[in-house]
Amino acid sequence: MRTVHSISIDRRDTAGTDRGRRILCVCPRYTSSFGMFEHAYPLTDGVRALMPPQGLLVIAAAVPPGWEVRFVDENIRPATHDDFRWADAVFVTGMHAQRRQIEAICHRAHMFDRVTVLGGSSVSACPENYPEYDYLHVGELGDATEALFARLAADPTRPERQIVLTTKERRELTDFPLPAYELAELPRYLTGSIQYSSGCPYNCEFCDIPALYGRNPRLKTPEQVTAELDKLLACGMTGPVYFVDDNFIGNRRAVRELLPALVDWQKARGYPFIFSCEATLNIAKRPEILALMREASFETVFCGIETPEPEALQAIAKDHNMMVPLLEAVDTLNRHGLEVVSGIILGLDTDTPDTGARVIDFIERSRIPMLTINLLQALPRTPLWDRLEREGRLIDDEDRESNVDFLMPYDEVLAMWRDCMERAFSPAAVLSRYRHQLEHTYPNRLKVPFRQRHVPWRDVVRGLKMLRAVLWEVGVRADYRAEFWTVAIECLKRGQIEHLIRIGVMAHHLVMSGRDAVEGRQKASHYSARPQEVPVPAE
């Protein structure tokens, strides 16, 4: 193993970046998990991945003028030998769940003696996990990035020992370049992606966002956001676009300034996008924000509800979820046309043998159609990690579904998770919840006459192909087709073909994911690095 040499960064080190280089940006593949929506892809027209990786596309756009950039998302296709031969340096970013794939890309690049650079959330939290990379970029875009470009401009060969560059001065989000969307195969993604802010004011015990990105949200201007939307549209993206912000309402005053700009942008361009975002559940206390979100055509909000048990919310510092009763908050969002997607965690210290039943009761009463149900996973640089480390309750065993030594017996927690997955995602349960959305949420959404909408002909063709796939694969071939038709007939009666397609695609993913969980084919935590398949794709 090479010696790690850490250095401090000075802006004077960034001179001399005028020498052209070839940069290969590689997004590591994800192992199969609920959150990747892989069961939905066969029902779409060529989709192979969830969303474009924002961080890597920003880095691709930030390279010095005159440098060439090639982008490969290995969720769509593997980087080839020719890609590695072409490159002077290979840039990689990724999360903890991609650790084995991140390592594999490094090994493949080194086969061709190419210098490797790793940035992103995983290495920023745990640089010690990646000793084989030539350069580690710890932290966000900033002075470390400039120093990296300067070093590669001066010498693109592999250094004798690993060099760690740590950002001391972050670049303001207002100085971020437009992401290099033109490099991505946008039609291959289920949804587009855009970032408006970074950071979250809350300090939930299990979350690493405050440590990595701060508690004071930093923001782009409304003009930047609409410029990025213009670029997405120019690059051929239409339909769903996800705001990947840590908390969309982290700065409520700023979001009230952004939303009118989004409303005006959508009106001027014929509403080409349907927006989704992540936000804390106390968004339900802001009717003025919800009304503007409806006018801007936001249709889905992911809320980390985590648990319906009040004592558990207090224990994990998530008591802001109790500012409004949970069911009342969900109903408020539904009345503004917003479908709620929820995160649920099992394996908390407050869990009892009855927790699973209470989770299922909450799901049935809230009628939230889509939920991510994960076993608790301790992430580095979180209060949870620090506490469990002090208590000697962190377990380093990749054959396990979680790195947490639960207070309940491990086998009981795992069995509870599988039971919840089976019951929550049975065909009858899933389609019943979607029928509720069809009747109580979707009618509250902004209605834009078709003649006023920007709908390219390719989207019409794609929609017809997806409709055919849904009707055949789900409506004819699936063993739960009877439950599907109880909702599909209502959609057809109302002429709601778009709802029929979306419900068919998403319900199929949920049902199949539930079965994967029961039969042991799916990880119990999306955040776990536990390998499930060979991490190196064939060329």
N, C-alpha and C positions, 0 to 999 in steps of 0.2 A: 504494500500500500504506500502511495506517495505521501510525502509530508504536506500538510496543509499550511499554506502561507497566507495569512490574513493581512490586508493592507487598508489603511485609511485613504479616503478619496479627497483629492483637491482638484478644483475645477481647472487649475493650470495644467493638469495631466491630460486634458481632453483635446489638446491641440494636435493637428496633423491628421485629421480624419478625412482627407481628400483622396486617399487611395482607394480605388474601387475594389469591392469584395463581392463574392457570391455567397449569399446567406440562404441556407435551407431551413425553413421553419417547420417543425414537425409537431403535430398534436398527438399525444399518445392515445392509444385505443383504451376504451373503458371495458372492463369485464362486465358480463351481463348483470344487470340489476334492474329493479323495478323502475327507478328513475330515468333509465335510458329509453324507455318506451319501445323496445325492440319488437315486441309483438305487434305494434301498430304498423311497422314499416311495410310488411307484405301487402297491406291494404291501401298503400299509397302509391303514387306514381314515381317510383325511383328514389324515395327517401332512404337514406342509409345512416343518418346521424341526427342527434337531437337539435343542436344549435351550433353556429359558428363560435369558435373560441375567441372571445373578445380580447383577452390579454395578448395572445400571440399575434392577432391581426393589428393591434396597436403597435407592438414592437416592430412588426414588419413595415409599418408605415413610418416609424421613427428612425429608420436607418439613415445614414448620411446620404446626401445626394450623390447619384452616380453608382451607388451600390445596387446590385441585382438581388432580387428576392424571389424565392420559390416557396410556395406553401403547400404542405401535404397534411391532411387530416387522416390519420390511420383508422379512424372509424369509418372512412369512406373507401380508402385504398391505402395499401402499405407504401412507404417510401422504398424506392427501388435502388438497385446498385447504381444505376445511372444517375439517380438523384444525389447519392452520396459522392460519386465521382465528380459531379458538376460543382459541388459546393466547396467553398473555402472553410466555412464554419457551419455547424449544425446547432440551431437554437431550439430548445425544448422548454415547455412549461407544463405544469400539471399539478394535480391534487394528490393527497395521500392515497386515495383509492387507486391511483394509476401508478403507484410506485414501481411495481415490477415491470410494467411497460416502459416507464421512464428509463429504468436501468437497461432494458433490452435495446433501446434506441442508441444509448451511449456505446454499448458493445458493438453494435452494427456499424456505427460511424467510425469507431476506432479500428475496425477491420480495414478501413480505407485510409487510416491515419489522418482523419479529419478532426479538427479541434471541436470540442463539444462545450456548449454553454447551457446551463440550466437556470431558469428563473421560475417565478410563480409562487403560489401559496405554500406548497409542500416544502420546497427547499428553504423558503423564507422562515418557516417554523422550525424545520429540522435539517439544517445544512449537513449535520454529521451523518445523515442517512445516505448521502450521495458522494462517497469518496472517489469514485472513478471519473467524475466529470472534470474537465480541464478548468473551466471557469464556473463559479457559482455566483449568481446575481441574487443577492439577498435584499428583499424589500421591493418597493415600487419603482416605477420609472423616475429617474432622477440623475443625480451626479454619478452614481455607479454605472448607469447606462452610458453616459458620455465617456467615462473612463474605459469601459469595455470597448466601445467603438474605436477609441484612440489606440488601444492596445492591438486590436485586430488590424487596424489600418497600418500600424507600424510593423506587425509581424503576425501573419495568420497561421503560423505553425503551432504545434502543441507545446505548451510550457513544460519544463522539467518537473514541476510540481504544481499541485492544484492552487489556483488563485481565487480567493473569495473577495468579491467586491460588494460592499454593503452601502446601501443608500443612506446618506445622512441628510441630504436636501432633496425632498420629493418634488417632482415637477407638479405644478398646479394643474388641476384638471382642465382649467381654462386654457392651458398651453398644450393639451394633448392633441396629436394629429387626428385627422379622420381615420378610423380603422381601414385597413386595406381590404375592404370587402370585395374588391375586384379580383383578388387572388383566390377567393373561396368559390366552391361550386354551390352557390346558394340554393338552387333547386333540389339539392340532395339533403337539405335540412328540413326537419319537421317544423321548425320555427326560426325566425330571424332573432338577432340579439342586439341590444344596445345598452349602454351604460350612461346613467345620468349623474350618479353620486357614488361616493365610496365612504364606508364607515357607518357605524350605528351607535346611537346614544345609550343603548341599553347594555347590560353586562350579564347576560344569561350565563349560567354556570358552565354549560356544555359548549358554548360558542367561542370560536377563535377570531371572529371578525374584529372585536375591539383591539385585541393585541396586535393583529396584523395591519389593520387599516385605520384604527383610531375610533374614538367615541364622538368626535365632532365631525359630522359628515361634510366632506368636501364636494363641491358641485361644479358641473358644467353650466354654461349659460343656456337659456332657452334657444338662442341663435345657434349654438353648437349642436344642440340636440336635433333641431330641425334640419341643419345641414347634414348631419349623419343620416337622418331619414331620407333626405333627398338623394344621398349617395346610395343607400340601400335600394331605393326605388330605381335609380339609374342603372344599378347593377342587376336588375331583374327580379328583385324580391318584392313579393306582395303577400297579403294574408297575415298570419300570426307573427307578431314581433314581441319578444320578451324583454322587459327591462330587468337586467340582471343585478340591479342595485341590491345591496345588503338589506336595506329597508327604504322603500320608496318614499315613506313619509318621515324619514329621519330628521328632515328639516321641513316642517309643515309650511312655514312662511314661503320658503323657496318653491315648494311644489305647487303652492297656490299661484305663483308667478309662471311656472312652467306650463301648467295645464291649459290656460287660455291660448298660449302659443300653439299647443298641440291641437286644440279645437280648431283654430284658424287654419293650421296647416292641413288638417284632414279635410276641412270644407273646401279649401282651395284646390286640392288634388283628388277629390272624389273618394275619400275614405279608402285608400288602398290597403291600410293596415288595420288589424285587430290587435289591441294591446293587452298584455298581461304583465303582472309585476309581483314582487314579494313585499309584504308589509306586515307590521305588527297588527294584532287584532283590534287594538284601540283605534284603528282607522274608522271603526264604526261610530266613534264619537264625533266625527268630522263630516256632517252632512254636506257642507259646502264643497269639500274635496270630493266626496262621492258623486255629487251632482256633476261636477266638472269632468270627473273620470268617465261618467256615462256619456257626456257630450263629446268627449274625445275618442269614444269607442273602445274603452277598456271593458273587457268581458270576463276576465279571470284574475283572481287575486290568491296567491299562495300565502297562507297564514300559518305560522308555527304554533298551532294550538298546544301541541306536545302531550297534554293529558287533560282529561276532564276533572281531575281530582284537585281541589283547591289547596290542600296541604302539600301536594307534590309541586304545584306551581310556585308556592312560596319557597319551598326547599331548593328549587333550581333558579331562583331569582327571576322568575317569569310572572311575578304578581301583577304586572301591567295587563296581563290577559284577563284579570278579574275586574278591570275598570268598568266593563260592561258584561252582564251575564252572557256566557258563551253562546247559548242558543239564540238569545236576543241579538247578539252581534252578527251571527250568521244570517239571521232573518233580515237584518238591516241591509247587509250587503246584497242579499238576494233581491230586495225591493228596489235596489238601484241597478239591477240587471247584472250583478257581479256573481259569477259562480265561484264558490270558495273551493280551493284545494288546500288540504290540511296536512301538516306533519304531525305524526304521533310517535312517541317514544315509549318503549317498554324496557323494563330493567332498572327503573329508578329506585333509589333507596327506600322510597315510601311505598313501593308496590306491595300488594298482598295477593293471595290467591284469587281474590275477587276483582282485581284490577282489569283483567281481560274482559270480564262480563260488563264492567262499567264502561270500558272503551266501546264495546259493541253497542251497548245501550245508547251511548252518545252518538255514534254513527247513525243509528236508526232514527234517532229523534232529530238530529241536525239535517239529515238528508244530504250531507256532503257526498257527492258521488265518487270523488277521487281523493284518496289519502295515501300518503307514504307512511307505512308502519315499520319502524326500524327498532332494532335493539340498540340500547345505549352504547355508544362508542366514545371513549375518551380521546379527545384530540389534543396534541401538544399545544402549549401556550393558551390553555384555558384554565379557569379556576377549578373545574372538575378534575383535570389532569393533576394539578398541583395538590388538591386534596387527597385524591386516591393514591398519589405517590407517597404522601406523608403517611397514609394509612396502610401502605403495603398492599394495595388492592389493584395494581396494574399487572396484567398478565400478558407476557410476550409469547404467544402461541398462535401461529397462523392457521392451525387446524380448528381453532375455536371461532365461533361466530362473533365474539366481542372480546375486547381487551380488558373488560371490566369484571372484577370479581364481585358478582351481585350478592346482595344480602339474602335474597331468595336462592334456593338451589338452582344451579345453571340449567339443568335439564328441565326443571319446571318452567323457568322463564322462556326457554326455547320452545317448549310445548305450548305455552300460552301464546307466543307470537304466531306459531303455525295455526293454532285454533282461530285466532283473530283474523289471520289472512284468509283462511278457508271460509269463515262465516261472512266477513265483510265483502269478499269478492266472489261469492256464489253468484251465478247468473241472475237468479231471481232478485237478490239483494241489490246488485249493481243496477239492473234495469229499472227496478222500482225507484231507486234514488234519481236516476236520470229522468224518469217520467215526472217526478216532482219538479225537477229543474225545468222541464219542458212546459209545465203548467204554471209555475210560480216564479221563475227567474227570467227565462228567456223573453217572455212578453214585456218585461220591463226595460229591455235594452233599447238603445237608440235605433230608430227605424229610418233607414235611408233608402229612398226609392231607387230601384235598380238603375233607372236611366241617369241618376246622379252619381253613380258609383264608378270608380275606375276599376274595370274588370277586363284585363287583357284576354284575348281569345284563347291563349294557352292555358289560362286558369279555368276557363269553361271546359276545355278538353280534359284537363287534369281532373276536374270535379266529376265529369262523366265517367272517367276511368275508375275513380275511387268509388263512385256509386255502384258501378258494376261489380267491383271487387267485394264491397260490403254485402251487397245482396246475394252474391254467389257464396262467398266464404262463410259469412255469418248467417245469412237468411236461408241458405239451402244446405250447406255442408256441416255447419256447427251443430253439436249435440244440444245446444241451448237455443236453437232457432225459435222455439215457441215463445220463450221469454222475450227474445229480440223483437218478434213481430208485434207483441203487445204495445211496444213503443213505436215501432216503425210505421204501423198503420196510422197512429195518431199524427205522425209527421206527414205522411202522405195525404191524409185528409185535409191538413192545413196548408199543404204545398210547401212545407218546410224542408226542402231537400238538403240544405246546408246542415241543419240540425240532425237530420237522419244520417248523413255521412259522418259527422263528428261523433255522434253518440255511438254509431256502429264501430268506428275505429277505436275510440277510447274504451268502450265497454269490452271489446275483444281483448285489448291489452290487459285490462284489470282482471278479467276472468282467467286468462292464461297465466298471469303473474301469480294469482292466488293458487292455482294448481301447481305452478313451479315451486312455490314456497312449501306447500304440503308435501311434495315429493322430493324435497331436498335439492332442487336444481337452482335455487336462488339464494344469494347471500341475504342474511338477516339484517345487515346494515350496509347501506350504500356507501358509508364512509370507511368501511374496512378495506385493507389492502390484501385480504386473504385471496390468494389466487384460485381461480376456478377453471382456468383453461390455459393452454400454451400461450405465453405472452408475446411471442415473436411471430408476426404474420409471415406467411410465405410470400415470396416475390411474385 
